[in-house]
Amino acid sequence: MVVGAGCFALMWQQKIACWIYLAGALMFGVMQMMQEYQGHNFIVKRLKRIMSLADIFFILSGFLMVDMVYRFLQSAFDNYLTYYNTIYNKWVVLLLIAAILEMYTMHRIEHELSKE
């Protein structure tokens, strides 16, 4: 995931890097969503739901990376300017939100589990 995002941001082999990131994000997201919390702590359950939202944002940022290279969503818009303002290069925003949510929930879950 990190290699794909780094190569894509540095504009090195973007047609390959976007697929590497998307594959990594899918595997990471599915792996984290499959992990279940067996305890009864409501706070940890809430944080796991927030973590799942972050995983969805990681996957959506991968789809937007692929769209930036292949522009498959461009036909859904009337003109290029609307597409550019709405979709193009917005993967960075989703990636940033996902990374912040992931770091927050990871540290909070660790803190909550250490209290038990």
CNS distance restraints for C-alpha pairs under 8 A (distance, minus, plus):
assign (resid   1 and name CA) (resid   5 and name CA) 6.22 0.50 0.50
assign (resid   1 and name CA) (resid  20 and name CA) 6.71 0.50 0.50
assign (resid   1 and name CA) (resid  21 and name CA) 4.50 0.50 0.50
assign (resid   1 and name CA) (resid  22 and name CA) 7.31 0.50 0.50
assign (resid   1 and name CA) (resid  23 and name CA) 7.54 0.50 0.50
assign (resid   1 and name CA) (resid  24 and name CA) 4.54 0.50 0.50
assign (resid   1 and name CA) (resid  25 and name CA) 5.89 0.50 0.50
assign (resid   2 and name CA) (resid   6 and name CA) 5.93 0.50 0.50
assign (resid   2 and name CA) (resid  21 and name CA) 7.11 0.50 0.50
assign (resid   3 and name CA) (resid   7 and name CA) 6.00 0.50 0.50
assign (resid   3 and name CA) (resid  17 and name CA) 7.64 0.50 0.50
assign (resid   3 and name CA) (resid  20 and name CA) 7.74 0.50 0.50
assign (resid   3 and name CA) (resid  21 and name CA) 7.21 0.50 0.50
assign (resid   4 and name CA) (resid   8 and name CA) 5.99 0.50 0.50
assign (resid   4 and name CA) (resid  17 and name CA) 4.50 0.50 0.50
assign (resid   4 and name CA) (resid  18 and name CA) 6.08 0.50 0.50
assign (resid   4 and name CA) (resid  19 and name CA) 7.51 0.50 0.50
assign (resid   4 and name CA) (resid  20 and name CA) 5.10 0.50 0.50
assign (resid   4 and name CA) (resid  21 and name CA) 4.24 0.50 0.50
assign (resid   4 and name CA) (resid  22 and name CA) 7.96 0.50 0.50
assign (resid   5 and name CA) (resid   9 and name CA) 6.01 0.50 0.50
assign (resid   5 and name CA) (resid  17 and name CA) 6.97 0.50 0.50
assign (resid   5 and name CA) (resid  18 and name CA) 7.26 0.50 0.50
assign (resid   5 and name CA) (resid  21 and name CA) 5.83 0.50 0.50
assign (resid   6 and name CA) (resid  10 and name CA) 6.13 0.50 0.50
assign (resid   7 and name CA) (resid  11 and name CA) 6.05 0.50 0.50
assign (resid   7 and name CA) (resid  12 and name CA) 5.11 0.50 0.50
assign (resid   7 and name CA) (resid  13 and name CA) 6.88 0.50 0.50
assign (resid   7 and name CA) (resid  14 and name CA) 6.89 0.50 0.50
assign (resid   7 and name CA) (resid  17 and name CA) 5.91 0.50 0.50
assign (resid   8 and name CA) (resid  12 and name CA) 6.00 0.50 0.50
assign (resid   8 and name CA) (resid  13 and name CA) 7.03 0.50 0.50
assign (resid   8 and name CA) (resid  14 and name CA) 5.00 0.50 0.50
assign (resid   8 and name CA) (resid  17 and name CA) 5.47 0.50 0.50
assign (resid   8 and name CA) (resid  18 and name CA) 6.35 0.50 0.50
assign (resid  12 and name CA) (resid  17 and name CA) 7.63 0.50 0.50
assign (resid  13 and name CA) (resid  17 and name CA) 5.96 0.50 0.50
assign (resid  14 and name CA) (resid  18 and name CA) 5.87 0.50 0.50
assign (resid  14 and name CA) (resid  69 and name CA) 7.07 0.50 0.50
assign (resid  15 and name CA) (resid  19 and name CA) 7.16 0.50 0.50
assign (resid  15 and name CA) (resid  66 and name CA) 7.77 0.50 0.50
assign (resid  15 and name CA) (resid  69 and name CA) 6.34 0.50 0.50
assign (resid  16 and name CA) (resid  20 and name CA) 6.38 0.50 0.50
assign (resid  17 and name CA) (resid  21 and name CA) 6.12 0.50 0.50
assign (resid  18 and name CA) (resid  22 and name CA) 6.13 0.50 0.50
assign (resid  18 and name CA) (resid  62 and name CA) 6.68 0.50 0.50
assign (resid  18 and name CA) (resid  65 and name CA) 5.59 0.50 0.50
assign (resid  18 and name CA) (resid  66 and name CA) 5.45 0.50 0.50
assign (resid  18 and name CA) (resid  69 and name CA) 7.89 0.50 0.50
assign (resid  19 and name CA) (resid  23 and name CA) 6.01 0.50 0.50
assign (resid  19 and name CA) (resid  62 and name CA) 7.72 0.50 0.50
assign (resid  19 and name CA) (resid  66 and name CA) 6.87 0.50 0.50
assign (resid  20 and name CA) (resid  24 and name CA) 6.15 0.50 0.50
assign (resid  21 and name CA) (resid  25 and name CA) 5.97 0.50 0.50
assign (resid  21 and name CA) (resid  62 and name CA) 6.16 0.50 0.50
assign (resid  22 and name CA) (resid  26 and name CA) 6.05 0.50 0.50
assign (resid  22 and name CA) (resid  59 and name CA) 6.45 0.50 0.50
assign (resid  22 and name CA) (resid  62 and name CA) 4.52 0.50 0.50
assign (resid  22 and name CA) (resid  63 and name CA) 6.77 0.50 0.50
assign (resid  22 and name CA) (resid  66 and name CA) 7.94 0.50 0.50
assign (resid  23 and name CA) (resid  27 and name CA) 6.20 0.50 0.50
assign (resid  24 and name CA) (resid  28 and name CA) 5.94 0.50 0.50
assign (resid  25 and name CA) (resid  29 and name CA) 5.79 0.50 0.50
assign (resid  25 and name CA) (resid  55 and name CA) 7.56 0.50 0.50
assign (resid  25 and name CA) (resid  58 and name CA) 5.85 0.50 0.50
assign (resid  25 and name CA) (resid  59 and name CA) 5.37 0.50 0.50
assign (resid  25 and name CA) (resid  62 and name CA) 6.96 0.50 0.50
assign (resid  26 and name CA) (resid  30 and name CA) 5.97 0.50 0.50
assign (resid  26 and name CA) (resid  59 and name CA) 5.95 0.50 0.50
assign (resid  27 and name CA) (resid  31 and name CA) 5.98 0.50 0.50
assign (resid  28 and name CA) (resid  32 and name CA) 6.18 0.50 0.50
assign (resid  28 and name CA) (resid  55 and name CA) 7.59 0.50 0.50
assign (resid  29 and name CA) (resid  33 and name CA) 6.04 0.50 0.50
assign (resid  29 and name CA) (resid  52 and name CA) 7.43 0.50 0.50
assign (resid  29 and name CA) (resid  55 and name CA) 4.77 0.50 0.50
assign (resid  29 and name CA) (resid  56 and name CA) 6.96 0.50 0.50
assign (resid  29 and name CA) (resid  58 and name CA) 7.50 0.50 0.50
assign (resid  29 and name CA) (resid  59 and name CA) 7.24 0.50 0.50
assign (resid  30 and name CA) (resid  34 and name CA) 6.07 0.50 0.50
assign (resid  31 and name CA) (resid  35 and name CA) 6.68 0.50 0.50
assign (resid  32 and name CA) (resid  52 and name CA) 7.34 0.50 0.50
assign (resid  32 and name CA) (resid  55 and name CA) 7.71 0.50 0.50
assign (resid  33 and name CA) (resid  52 and name CA) 5.93 0.50 0.50
assign (resid  33 and name CA) (resid  55 and name CA) 7.83 0.50 0.50
assign (resid  37 and name CA) (resid  44 and name CA) 7.77 0.50 0.50
assign (resid  37 and name CA) (resid  45 and name CA) 6.93 0.50 0.50
assign (resid  37 and name CA) (resid  48 and name CA) 7.92 0.50 0.50
assign (resid  40 and name CA) (resid  45 and name CA) 7.94 0.50 0.50
assign (resid  41 and name CA) (resid  45 and name CA) 6.52 0.50 0.50
assign (resid  42 and name CA) (resid  46 and name CA) 6.17 0.50 0.50
assign (resid  43 and name CA) (resid  47 and name CA) 6.17 0.50 0.50
assign (resid  43 and name CA) (resid 112 and name CA) 7.70 0.50 0.50
assign (resid  44 and name CA) (resid  48 and name CA) 6.09 0.50 0.50
assign (resid  44 and name CA) (resid 109 and name CA) 5.84 0.50 0.50
assign (resid  44 and name CA) (resid 112 and name CA) 6.90 0.50 0.50
assign (resid  44 and name CA) (resid 113 and name CA) 7.90 0.50 0.50
assign (resid  45 and name CA) (resid  49 and name CA) 6.45 0.50 0.50
assign (resid  46 and name CA) (resid  50 and name CA) 6.42 0.50 0.50
assign (resid  47 and name CA) (resid  51 and name CA) 6.10 0.50 0.50
assign (resid  47 and name CA) (resid 105 and name CA) 5.64 0.50 0.50
assign (resid  47 and name CA) (resid 108 and name CA) 7.62 0.50 0.50
assign (resid  47 and name CA) (resid 109 and name CA) 6.75 0.50 0.50
assign (resid  48 and name CA) (resid  52 and name CA) 6.21 0.50 0.50
assign (resid  48 and name CA) (resid 105 and name CA) 7.40 0.50 0.50
assign (resid  49 and name CA) (resid  53 and name CA) 6.40 0.50 0.50
assign (resid  50 and name CA) (resid  54 and name CA) 6.38 0.50 0.50
assign (resid  50 and name CA) (resid 101 and name CA) 7.20 0.50 0.50
assign (resid  50 and name CA) (resid 105 and name CA) 7.09 0.50 0.50
assign (resid  51 and name CA) (resid  55 and name CA) 6.30 0.50 0.50
assign (resid  51 and name CA) (resid 101 and name CA) 6.74 0.50 0.50
assign (resid  51 and name CA) (resid 102 and name CA) 5.80 0.50 0.50
assign (resid  51 and name CA) (resid 105 and name CA) 6.15 0.50 0.50
assign (resid  51 and name CA) (resid 106 and name CA) 7.91 0.50 0.50
assign (resid  52 and name CA) (resid  56 and name CA) 6.32 0.50 0.50
assign (resid  53 and name CA) (resid  57 and name CA) 6.32 0.50 0.50
assign (resid  53 and name CA) (resid  98 and name CA) 7.84 0.50 0.50
assign (resid  54 and name CA) (resid  58 and name CA) 6.27 0.50 0.50
assign (resid  54 and name CA) (resid  97 and name CA) 7.43 0.50 0.50
assign (resid  54 and name CA) (resid  98 and name CA) 4.41 0.50 0.50
assign (resid  54 and name CA) (resid  99 and name CA) 7.23 0.50 0.50
assign (resid  54 and name CA) (resid 101 and name CA) 5.81 0.50 0.50
assign (resid  54 and name CA) (resid 102 and name CA) 5.93 0.50 0.50
assign (resid  55 and name CA) (resid  59 and name CA) 6.36 0.50 0.50
assign (resid  55 and name CA) (resid  98 and name CA) 6.84 0.50 0.50
assign (resid  55 and name CA) (resid 102 and name CA) 7.90 0.50 0.50
assign (resid  56 and name CA) (resid  60 and name CA) 6.12 0.50 0.50
assign (resid  57 and name CA) (resid  61 and name CA) 6.01 0.50 0.50
assign (resid  57 and name CA) (resid  94 and name CA) 5.70 0.50 0.50
assign (resid  57 and name CA) (resid  95 and name CA) 6.74 0.50 0.50
assign (resid  57 and name CA) (resid  97 and name CA) 7.50 0.50 0.50
assign (resid  57 and name CA) (resid  98 and name CA) 5.43 0.50 0.50
assign (resid  58 and name CA) (resid  62 and name CA) 6.41 0.50 0.50
assign (resid  58 and name CA) (resid  94 and name CA) 6.91 0.50 0.50
assign (resid  58 and name CA) (resid  95 and name CA) 5.84 0.50 0.50
assign (resid  58 and name CA) (resid  98 and name CA) 5.85 0.50 0.50
assign (resid  59 and name CA) (resid  63 and name CA) 6.45 0.50 0.50
assign (resid  60 and name CA) (resid  64 and name CA) 6.23 0.50 0.50
assign (resid  60 and name CA) (resid  91 and name CA) 7.64 0.50 0.50
assign (resid  60 and name CA) (resid  94 and name CA) 7.31 0.50 0.50
assign (resid  61 and name CA) (resid  65 and name CA) 6.15 0.50 0.50
assign (resid  61 and name CA) (resid  90 and name CA) 7.76 0.50 0.50
assign (resid  61 and name CA) (resid  91 and name CA) 4.45 0.50 0.50
assign (resid  61 and name CA) (resid  92 and name CA) 7.16 0.50 0.50
assign (resid  61 and name CA) (resid  94 and name CA) 5.49 0.50 0.50
assign (resid  61 and name CA) (resid  95 and name CA) 5.77 0.50 0.50
assign (resid  62 and name CA) (resid  66 and name CA) 6.34 0.50 0.50
assign (resid  62 and name CA) (resid  91 and name CA) 7.08 0.50 0.50
assign (resid  63 and name CA) (resid  67 and name CA) 6.15 0.50 0.50
assign (resid  64 and name CA) (resid  68 and name CA) 6.05 0.50 0.50
assign (resid  64 and name CA) (resid  87 and name CA) 7.42 0.50 0.50
assign (resid  64 and name CA) (resid  88 and name CA) 7.59 0.50 0.50
assign (resid  64 and name CA) (resid  89 and name CA) 7.38 0.50 0.50
assign (resid  64 and name CA) (resid  90 and name CA) 6.97 0.50 0.50
assign (resid  64 and name CA) (resid  91 and name CA) 5.25 0.50 0.50
assign (resid  65 and name CA) (resid  69 and name CA) 6.66 0.50 0.50
assign (resid  65 and name CA) (resid  89 and name CA) 7.45 0.50 0.50
assign (resid  65 and name CA) (resid  91 and name CA) 5.93 0.50 0.50
assign (resid  66 and name CA) (resid  70 and name CA) 6.16 0.50 0.50
assign (resid  66 and name CA) (resid  71 and name CA) 7.67 0.50 0.50
assign (resid  67 and name CA) (resid  71 and name CA) 4.57 0.50 0.50
assign (resid  67 and name CA) (resid  72 and name CA) 5.72 0.50 0.50
assign (resid  67 and name CA) (resid  73 and name CA) 6.60 0.50 0.50
assign (resid  67 and name CA) (resid  88 and name CA) 7.70 0.50 0.50
assign (resid  68 and name CA) (resid  88 and name CA) 5.87 0.50 0.50
assign (resid  68 and name CA) (resid  89 and name CA) 6.36 0.50 0.50
assign (resid  73 and name CA) (resid  77 and name CA) 7.54 0.50 0.50
assign (resid  73 and name CA) (resid  83 and name CA) 7.93 0.50 0.50
assign (resid  74 and name CA) (resid  80 and name CA) 7.03 0.50 0.50
assign (resid  74 and name CA) (resid  83 and name CA) 5.91 0.50 0.50
assign (resid  77 and name CA) (resid  82 and name CA) 6.55 0.50 0.50
assign (resid  77 and name CA) (resid  83 and name CA) 5.79 0.50 0.50
assign (resid  78 and name CA) (resid  82 and name CA) 7.04 0.50 0.50
assign (resid  78 and name CA) (resid  83 and name CA) 7.89 0.50 0.50
assign (resid  79 and name CA) (resid  83 and name CA) 6.62 0.50 0.50
assign (resid  80 and name CA) (resid  84 and name CA) 5.96 0.50 0.50
assign (resid  81 and name CA) (resid  85 and name CA) 6.11 0.50 0.50
assign (resid  82 and name CA) (resid  86 and name CA) 6.02 0.50 0.50
assign (resid  83 and name CA) (resid  87 and name CA) 5.60 0.50 0.50
assign (resid  83 and name CA) (resid  88 and name CA) 6.47 0.50 0.50
assign (resid  84 and name CA) (resid  88 and name CA) 4.70 0.50 0.50
assign (resid  84 and name CA) (resid  89 and name CA) 7.85 0.50 0.50
assign (resid  86 and name CA) (resid  90 and name CA) 7.73 0.50 0.50
assign (resid  90 and name CA) (resid  94 and name CA) 6.88 0.50 0.50
assign (resid  91 and name CA) (resid  95 and name CA) 6.05 0.50 0.50
assign (resid  92 and name CA) (resid  96 and name CA) 6.11 0.50 0.50
assign (resid  93 and name CA) (resid  97 and name CA) 6.24 0.50 0.50
assign (resid  94 and name CA) (resid  98 and name CA) 6.01 0.50 0.50
assign (resid  95 and name CA) (resid  99 and name CA) 6.04 0.50 0.50
assign (resid  96 and name CA) (resid 100 and name CA) 6.20 0.50 0.50
assign (resid  97 and name CA) (resid 101 and name CA) 6.15 0.50 0.50
assign (resid  98 and name CA) (resid 102 and name CA) 5.94 0.50 0.50
assign (resid  99 and name CA) (resid 103 and name CA) 6.12 0.50 0.50
assign (resid 100 and name CA) (resid 104 and name CA) 6.10 0.50 0.50
assign (resid 101 and name CA) (resid 105 and name CA) 6.05 0.50 0.50
assign (resid 102 and name CA) (resid 106 and name CA) 5.93 0.50 0.50
assign (resid 103 and name CA) (resid 107 and name CA) 6.25 0.50 0.50
assign (resid 104 and name CA) (resid 108 and name CA) 6.12 0.50 0.50
assign (resid 105 and name CA) (resid 109 and name CA) 5.85 0.50 0.50
assign (resid 106 and name CA) (resid 110 and name CA) 6.25 0.50 0.50
assign (resid 107 and name CA) (resid 111 and name CA) 6.15 0.50 0.50
assign (resid 108 and name CA) (resid 112 and name CA) 6.06 0.50 0.50
assign (resid 109 and name CA) (resid 113 and name CA) 6.02 0.50 0.50
assign (resid 110 and name CA) (resid 114 and name CA) 6.15 0.50 0.50
assign (resid 111 and name CA) (resid 115 and name CA) 6.59 0.50 0.50
assign (resid 112 and name CA) (resid 116 and name CA) 7.00 0.50 0.50
